[in-house]
Amino acid sequence: MTLSVKNGDLEEDASGDRKASLKAARGPLLALGATVFSGTSSEFTALGSKGGIPGFQLLFFLRLTQFLTVLVCLVIFRPKLIGENRRQNWLLLLETLIHNLSTALVLLSFTYAAPGIAFGIIQGALPLFTAGFGFIFLKEKIGAIPCCGILISVTGVVLVSIGMATQAVDASHTLVVSILLPVAAAFTKAPDFVLRRAILKDVSGTTLYLYVTSMGTVALLILTFACETPVWTMSAEIAGYVAGVGLSQTMVMLFFIAVLKVEKAAIAVGLRTLVIPFTIILDYFILSVVPNVLKWAGLGLVVLGAVVLNVHTYWAHRQEEKRSSFLEKMGISLPEREKK
C-alpha cells in the first residue's frame, strides 16, 4: 500500500513537471509558429512583387484575408466591439494607425531588399526599439542576459547592413532605401507591439484586429487605385503567391496575439529573430540569393542572440513554474500580480 502511494506520488510529480515544462515553453513555441509563417509570407511577397503585383495591392489582399478571418472569429467568440472606457478606445484607434503603417513598411521592405536581409535588419533592430518603448510606456524591464542577446543581434544587423553595401550592384539611392525602409519598419513596429500588449490586457484580440483590418482594408484599397495600376487578371501561380501572403500573415497575427499574452513586448519580438536564418534558406532555394561573408557573419550573430534569448526565456519561465508549484503544494497562495 505504501509503495503504491509513493508510485502514485511519483507519477503525479512527473505529470506536473511535464505540464510545467510545456507551460514554460509556450512563448518560444508560439513565437516559432509565428516565425515559420513570417518567413513564408516574406517569400510570397517577394514572388508576388516580381510577378507584377503592385505593393499596395498585395497589402490590400493581405488585409482583406485577415479581415475575413476576424469576421469568422467575431461570429464564434462574440466579443465586445468597443473598449471599456475612452482611454481604451483611443488606444485602439492609435494602434490601428500605427499597425497599418508599420505593416506596410515591413512588406514594402521585401520589394527593395531580399526578404532574408530585410528581416535581418528588422528583427535585429526591433527588440532594441521595443525594449525602449516597453520600458517607457509599460514599465517592463528585462534582465542582463536578454539585454546581451538583444545587443548581439543588433551587432549582427550592423554587419548585415555593411554586407549589403559591399555587395550592392544597384544605384546608391536604391541601396539607401533598401536599408532605411527596414530600419523605419523596425522603429514603427516597436510601438505597435507595445501598444498591442497594453491593449490585449483589457480588450479581446478579435476586437483589436477588427479595427486594424477593417480600416487597413479600406485605406489600402483607396491607395491601390490612387497610387498604382491594380492588376486583377493574373495567372494561377501569381494568384497562389497573393493568397500565400494573406494566409501566412493571418497565421502570424493569430500566433503573435498568443505570444503577447504570455511574454513582455521586447521578449516577444526577440523570440521571433530565428525567422532570419529560416528566410535566408528560403531566399537561397526560391530566389537564388546567396549572402556574402559579412552577411553570413551578421546573420550568425543575430541567430546567436536569438538562441540566448530563447533559452533564457524558457529557463526563467521554468524556474517560475517550479516555484509556483512548490508554493502550491505548501499551501501558500501567490499574490495576484505574480500569478500573471
C-alpha positions as CSV (number, residue, x, y, z in Angstrom):
1,M,0.0,0.0,0.0
2,T,2.8,2.3,0.9
3,L,4.7,1.6,-2.3
4,S,1.6,2.2,-4.4
5,V,1.1,5.6,-2.8
6,K,4.7,6.5,-3.4
7,N,4.4,5.4,-7.1
8,G,1.2,7.5,-7.4
9,D,3.0,10.5,-6.0
10,L,5.9,10.0,-8.4
11,E,3.5,9.8,-11.4
12,E,1.7,12.9,-10.2
13,D,5.1,14.8,-9.8
14,A,6.2,13.6,-13.3
15,S,2.9,14.8,-14.8
16,G,3.1,18.1,-13.1
17,D,6.7,18.5,-14.2
18,R,5.8,17.9,-17.8
19,K,2.9,20.4,-17.6
20,A,5.3,23.0,-16.1
21,S,7.8,22.4,-18.9
22,L,5.2,22.8,-21.6
23,K,3.8,26.0,-19.9
24,A,7.3,27.4,-19.7
25,A,7.8,26.7,-23.4
26,R,4.6,28.4,-24.5
27,G,6.3,31.7,-25.5
28,P,9.2,30.2,-27.5
29,L,6.9,27.6,-29.2
30,L,4.2,30.2,-30.2
31,A,7.0,32.5,-31.4
32,L,8.4,29.6,-33.5
33,G,5.0,29.2,-35.2
34,A,4.9,33.0,-36.0
35,T,8.5,32.7,-37.3
36,V,7.7,30.0,-39.8
37,F,4.7,31.9,-41.2
38,S,6.6,35.2,-41.2
39,G,9.3,33.7,-43.3
40,T,6.9,32.1,-45.9
41,S,4.9,35.4,-46.1
42,S,8.1,37.4,-47.0
43,E,8.9,35.0,-49.8
44,F,5.4,35.1,-51.2
45,T,5.6,38.9,-51.0
46,A,8.8,39.0,-53.0
47,L,7.5,36.5,-55.6
48,G,4.2,38.4,-55.9
49,S,6.1,41.6,-56.5
50,K,8.3,40.0,-59.1
51,G,5.2,38.7,-60.7
52,G,4.0,42.2,-61.3
53,I,1.5,42.7,-58.5
54,P,1.8,46.3,-57.1
55,G,2.9,46.7,-53.5
56,F,-0.3,48.4,-52.1
57,Q,-2.4,45.8,-53.9
58,L,-0.5,43.0,-52.2
59,L,-1.1,44.7,-48.9
60,F,-4.8,45.1,-49.7
61,F,-5.2,41.3,-50.3
62,L,-3.3,40.6,-47.1
63,R,-5.6,42.9,-45.0
64,L,-8.7,41.5,-46.8
65,T,-7.8,38.0,-45.9
66,Q,-7.2,39.0,-42.2
67,F,-10.4,40.9,-42.1
68,L,-12.4,37.9,-43.4
69,T,-10.7,35.8,-40.7
70,V,-11.6,38.3,-38.0
71,L,-15.3,38.3,-39.1
72,V,-15.4,34.5,-38.6
73,C,-13.8,34.9,-35.1
74,L,-16.5,37.6,-34.3
75,V,-19.2,35.1,-35.0
76,I,-17.6,32.4,-32.9
77,F,-16.4,34.4,-29.9
78,R,-18.7,37.4,-29.9
79,P,-16.5,39.9,-28.0
80,K,-17.4,43.5,-27.1
81,L,-16.8,45.7,-30.1
82,I,-15.5,48.8,-28.2
83,G,-13.3,49.4,-25.2
84,E,-14.4,49.8,-21.6
85,N,-13.6,53.5,-21.5
86,R,-12.3,56.4,-23.6
87,R,-8.7,55.5,-23.0
88,Q,-9.0,52.0,-24.4
89,N,-10.9,53.4,-27.5
90,W,-8.1,56.0,-28.1
91,L,-5.5,53.2,-27.8
92,L,-7.5,51.1,-30.3
93,L,-7.5,54.0,-32.8
94,L,-3.8,54.7,-32.3
95,E,-2.9,51.1,-32.7
96,T,-4.9,50.8,-35.9
97,L,-2.9,53.7,-37.5
98,I,0.5,52.5,-36.3
99,H,-0.1,48.9,-37.1
100,N,-1.1,49.5,-40.7
101,L,1.8,51.9,-41.2
102,S,4.4,49.5,-39.8
103,T,3.0,46.5,-41.7
104,A,3.1,48.5,-45.0
105,L,6.8,49.4,-44.3
106,V,7.7,45.8,-43.4
107,L,6.2,44.3,-46.6
108,L,7.5,47.1,-48.8
109,S,11.0,46.4,-47.5
110,F,10.8,43.0,-49.2
111,T,10.4,44.6,-52.6
112,Y,13.7,46.6,-52.2
113,A,15.8,44.0,-50.4
114,A,15.9,40.2,-50.3
115,P,13.5,39.1,-47.6
116,G,16.2,37.4,-45.6
117,I,18.3,40.6,-45.5
118,A,15.3,42.8,-44.8
119,F,14.3,40.5,-41.9
120,G,17.9,40.6,-40.7
121,I,17.7,44.4,-40.3
122,I,14.1,44.5,-38.9
123,Q,14.4,41.6,-36.4
124,G,17.8,42.6,-35.2
125,A,16.8,46.3,-34.5
126,L,13.3,45.6,-33.4
127,P,14.0,44.1,-29.9
128,L,16.2,47.1,-29.0
129,F,13.5,49.6,-30.1
130,T,10.7,47.6,-28.4
131,A,12.7,47.3,-25.1
132,G,13.0,51.1,-25.1
133,F,9.3,51.7,-25.8
134,G,8.2,48.9,-23.4
135,F,10.2,50.5,-20.6
136,I,8.9,54.0,-21.2
137,F,5.2,53.1,-21.7
138,L,4.7,49.8,-19.9
139,K,7.5,50.0,-17.3
140,E,8.6,46.5,-18.5
141,K,12.2,45.8,-17.5
142,I,14.3,43.0,-19.0
143,G,17.3,41.3,-17.4
144,A,21.0,41.4,-18.2
145,I,21.0,38.1,-20.2
146,P,18.1,39.1,-22.5
147,C,19.9,42.5,-23.0
148,C,23.0,40.7,-24.0
149,G,21.1,38.6,-26.5
150,I,19.5,41.7,-28.0
151,L,22.8,43.6,-28.3
152,I,24.4,40.6,-30.0
153,S,21.5,40.6,-32.5
154,V,21.9,44.4,-33.1
155,T,25.7,43.9,-33.8
156,G,24.6,41.3,-36.4
157,V,22.3,43.8,-38.0
158,V,25.2,46.3,-38.4
159,L,27.3,43.6,-40.2
160,V,24.3,42.7,-42.4
161,S,24.0,46.3,-43.5
162,I,27.7,46.6,-44.2
163,G,27.5,43.4,-46.2
164,M,24.6,44.9,-48.2
165,A,26.7,48.0,-49.0
166,T,29.8,46.0,-50.1
167,Q,27.7,43.6,-52.3
168,A,25.4,46.1,-53.8
169,V,25.2,46.5,-57.6
170,D,22.1,48.7,-57.6
171,A,22.2,52.5,-57.6
172,S,23.1,54.1,-54.3
173,H,19.6,55.5,-53.9
174,T,18.1,52.0,-54.1
175,L,20.7,50.8,-51.6
176,V,19.9,53.5,-49.1
177,V,16.1,52.8,-49.5
178,S,16.7,49.0,-49.0
179,I,18.4,49.8,-45.7
180,L,16.3,52.7,-44.4
181,L,13.0,51.0,-45.2
182,P,13.6,48.0,-42.8
183,V,15.0,50.4,-40.2
184,A,11.9,52.6,-40.4
185,A,9.8,49.4,-40.3
186,A,11.5,48.3,-37.1
187,F,11.1,51.7,-35.5
188,T,7.3,51.9,-36.2
189,K,6.8,48.2,-35.4
190,A,8.2,48.7,-31.8
191,P,5.4,50.9,-30.5
192,D,3.0,48.7,-32.4
193,F,4.0,45.7,-30.3
194,V,4.0,47.7,-27.1
195,L,0.5,49.1,-27.8
196,R,-0.8,45.7,-28.7
197,R,0.4,44.2,-25.5
198,A,-1.1,47.1,-23.5
199,I,-4.5,46.7,-25.3
200,L,-4.6,42.9,-25.0
201,K,-4.5,43.2,-21.2
202,D,-8.1,44.6,-21.3
203,V,-9.5,44.1,-24.8
204,S,-10.1,41.0,-26.9
205,G,-7.7,40.3,-29.7
206,T,-10.6,39.8,-32.1
207,T,-11.9,43.3,-31.3
208,L,-8.4,44.8,-31.7
209,Y,-7.9,43.2,-35.1
210,L,-11.4,44.2,-36.2
211,Y,-10.3,47.8,-36.0
212,V,-6.9,47.2,-37.6
213,T,-8.1,45.1,-40.5
214,S,-11.3,47.0,-41.4
215,M,-9.6,50.3,-41.6
216,G,-6.5,48.8,-43.3
217,T,-8.6,47.1,-45.9
218,V,-10.4,50.3,-46.9
219,A,-7.3,52.5,-46.8
220,L,-5.2,50.1,-48.9
221,L,-8.0,49.7,-51.5
222,I,-8.0,53.5,-51.9
223,L,-4.2,53.7,-52.1
224,T,-4.2,50.9,-54.6
225,F,-6.4,52.8,-57.1
226,A,-4.9,56.2,-56.2
227,C,-1.1,55.4,-56.4
228,E,-0.9,52.3,-58.6
229,T,-2.4,50.5,-61.6
230,P,-4.0,47.4,-60.0
231,V,-3.7,44.0,-61.6
232,W,-6.9,41.9,-61.3
233,T,-6.1,39.4,-64.0
234,M,-3.3,37.1,-63.1
235,S,-2.0,33.5,-63.6
236,A,-2.8,30.7,-61.2
237,E,0.8,30.8,-60.0
238,I,0.7,34.6,-59.1
239,A,-2.7,34.2,-57.5
240,G,-1.2,31.5,-55.3
241,Y,1.6,33.9,-54.2
242,V,-1.0,36.6,-53.4
243,A,-3.1,34.1,-51.4
244,G,0.0,32.8,-49.7
245,V,0.8,36.4,-48.4
246,G,-2.7,36.8,-46.9
247,L,-2.9,33.3,-45.4
248,S,0.6,33.4,-43.9
249,Q,0.2,36.8,-42.4
250,T,-3.1,35.8,-40.9
251,M,-1.4,32.9,-39.1
252,V,1.3,35.3,-37.9
253,M,-1.4,37.5,-36.5
254,L,-3.1,34.6,-34.6
255,F,0.2,33.2,-33.2
256,F,1.5,36.6,-32.1
257,I,-1.7,37.5,-30.3
258,A,-1.0,34.4,-28.2
259,V,2.7,35.3,-27.7
260,L,1.9,38.8,-26.5
261,K,-0.5,37.3,-23.9
262,V,2.4,35.5,-22.1
263,E,5.5,37.5,-22.9
264,K,6.8,41.0,-22.4
265,A,6.9,43.0,-25.6
266,A,10.7,43.1,-26.0
267,I,11.0,39.4,-25.3
268,A,8.1,38.5,-27.7
269,V,9.8,40.2,-30.6
270,G,13.2,38.9,-29.7
271,L,11.9,35.3,-29.8
272,R,11.0,35.8,-33.4
273,T,14.5,36.6,-34.5
274,L,15.0,33.0,-35.7
275,V,12.9,34.0,-38.7
276,I,16.1,35.3,-40.2
277,P,18.0,32.1,-40.9
278,F,14.8,30.4,-42.0
279,T,14.1,33.2,-44.5
280,I,17.8,33.2,-45.7
281,I,17.4,29.5,-46.5
282,L,14.2,30.2,-48.4
283,D,15.9,33.1,-50.2
284,Y,18.6,30.7,-51.4
285,F,16.3,28.0,-52.7
286,I,13.5,30.2,-54.0
287,L,15.1,33.5,-55.1
288,S,18.7,32.2,-55.6
289,V,20.1,34.9,-53.3
290,V,23.5,34.0,-51.9
291,P,24.7,36.2,-48.9
292,N,28.4,37.2,-48.8
293,V,30.7,36.6,-45.9
294,L,29.8,39.7,-43.9
295,K,26.1,38.9,-44.2
296,W,26.6,35.4,-43.0
297,A,28.7,36.7,-40.0
298,G,26.0,39.2,-39.2
299,L,23.2,36.7,-39.5
300,G,25.2,34.3,-37.3
301,L,25.3,36.9,-34.6
302,V,21.6,37.5,-35.0
303,V,20.9,33.8,-34.5
304,L,23.2,33.6,-31.5
305,G,21.4,36.5,-29.9
306,A,18.0,34.8,-30.6
307,V,19.3,31.5,-29.1
308,V,20.4,33.2,-25.9
309,L,17.0,35.0,-25.6
310,N,15.0,31.8,-26.3
311,V,17.0,29.6,-23.9
312,H,16.9,32.2,-21.1
313,T,13.2,32.8,-21.6
314,Y,12.4,29.1,-21.3
315,W,14.7,28.7,-18.2
316,A,13.2,31.8,-16.5
317,H,9.6,30.5,-17.0
318,R,10.6,27.0,-16.0
319,Q,12.0,28.3,-12.7
320,E,8.9,30.4,-12.1
321,E,6.6,27.4,-12.7
322,K,8.7,25.2,-10.3
323,R,8.4,27.9,-7.6
324,S,4.7,28.3,-8.1
325,S,4.2,24.5,-8.0
326,F,6.2,24.2,-4.8
327,L,4.3,27.1,-3.1
328,E,1.0,25.5,-4.1
329,K,2.0,22.2,-2.6
330,M,2.9,24.0,0.6
331,G,-0.5,25.7,0.7
332,I,0.9,29.2,0.1
333,S,-1.1,31.3,-2.2
334,L,0.7,33.6,-4.7
335,P,-0.1,37.4,-4.8
336,E,-2.4,38.2,-7.8
337,R,0.3,40.1,-9.6
338,E,2.7,37.1,-9.5
339,K,0.1,34.8,-11.0
340,K,0.1,36.9,-14.1
